[in-house]
Amino acid sequence: MADLAVQDLPEPSNSYSNDLSKLLVLINSARRGFWAFAIYNNVVAREEVIETVKRTVSPLPVFDWTYSPENSYPASYLKSLTEEQKRERAVVFFFDLERGGTDAWKSLDYSRETLASHPHALIFWTTSKGRTDAARKAPHFWAQRSGVLDFTISVPVEQHRELMGSWAGQPVEVATYADAERQLRLFLGLLDEYRALPDAPLETIAQLDGKVGWLFDFLDRREEAVSCLEEQIEIARQLGLTELEAEALTNLAIVERIRTGRPKAIELLEQALILSSFPMLIAKIKQNLGEVIYLYGESDRSLNLLNEALKLFKQIGDNLGQANVLKAIGDVQSFRDEKDEALKSYDEALKLFKQVGSNLGQANVLKAIGDVQSFRKEMDEALKSYDEALKLFKQVGDNLG
Amino acid sequence: LSDQIKIKYGKPVLFVFEGLDKIDLGQGKDIFIDRSQTISGFRASAIFLMPIGLRYTPQFSTVTQYFKHYSLSNIKLHTSKNQPYPEGRAKLHELIAQRIDPFLFAGNALDEAITASGGLIRTLIALIRDAAVNAVVRESEKIESVDVRSAIASLRGDFIAMLETRHYPILKARYEDKNLDSDQETQELLESLALLEYDNDTFWCDVHPIVLPVVLERTK
């Protein structure tokens, strides 16, 4: 996504600059651990404050922790730090804890001493409702807070809507896992804001559902991805938006392929193919169908579909699409034991991923090249490829890779 | 284990169980009422921190059979008959003087903070910390009334966010009668610190001074 600078943000009528100063004083003066709650009602304004704090406190390290069902207790942020980082001063922003309900809040009471034992400034971002929840559900933790900073803004409704619309319309562009988490926070926040509107625009909600679903999937949070994408399909059907429905079905198929297996994915992709008439989406559907079916022994049909997808991406001039398809073609060729052809496809894919600057794409291709070289017992070359892939995975922040 | 320690070091053993004051009342009953015999069976001394709400449950007499209990009440600034209690105020002055140079307060700032704290040390420290941050932001060398008042307003906002409409008439009633009882709502209000507990000859309570103006306003 384009840098989330907020130069377009209107000047808030009740400026929060005083609370920002207070937060900075707390961070700069505290030598021991403390925590504070930061209240927001607009995700864009929240991101602005975060960027300002990061700039101002630099070179103090700043870490983010975001609630997810798999990572639901705030004290778990310590697991991602080195022993040295645990001992050094740092700022840690906590997001979306209120999505976790009572247990997540209550865990703060139980881990209060652990959280207090490091020289970290712990800033919990919540809405006004979250503040109430924190006070009621984690009274002991709440009682020891060092401050409640108010970053809510008040702008005229129309201006606020315009602002939300411009942010909701931003494309998803992910270079690292940290990017994905930041964008997920932003789009989830916008989704909440839209859902709370009395005349919520369904199409915008559906568009956001798609973005959030994609980001959840990228971050391996598949149950949540499915829930968003199913809502997107439902709204698209309700509004008669067939292309949006086809896109949602395709994205759901990508998630289901890993979550529940291939038959469900194939069924969804075939439904999507019937609905879509957009070349780019058709190419994406064919690519995914091709990637799914070769393991069912349909490698000829798979290669045909992938070549059709490649042709479409070339016609459109989509290099990233071409790179993804070439990687998939290489996988099918490797599966068919056509290793020379596979390496050729991977090389082409690698060039294109480099051109578009996709580190994750390059890392995945280098790993696949390493696999072929390892299969051929070319161990030195394989190690070199794996080593390059590892460096890139680390840059992206992909621990699984 | 305690026997081994006693033999090895020749000294009595004291266990301190921290953090049990943070558990829910239901879990508190499980531990301190249903299992009071078990947990008081150590061949050593033990100090348990207990959820304060347990004291107002009908089964608390079970606890008193097995444990000697102490309550760390707040420092009163006035009596239950609304008579000033200067000893309490002096104690808080002394406590603050041990942590911060009194010359850093201008005018009545410290007295205002003490009055607003209701004798609750946690509130007093929070108010002074917030006021100090406000003073730094204003680039002032001293904490002034304006800083304390801003801190009070911020804390009042927290109470307003936490309290429900049904709580206000109860707070008004407790403000008038000062009586503590074991009903659920009173316990909630004690836990949220909107009600503060004091003792002299008997236990009594009062509304936290910071929330009192809102209570009076909303129960007119």
Interface residues (C-beta under 8 A of the other chain):
Chain A: N18 S21 K22 V25 L26 S29 D109 Y110 R112 E113 S128 R131 T132 A135 R136 P139 H140 A143 Q144 R145 S146 G147 V148 D150
Chain B: E18 G19 D21 K22 R122 A126 R129 D130 V133 N134 V136 V137 S154 G157 D158 A161 M162 E191 S192 L193
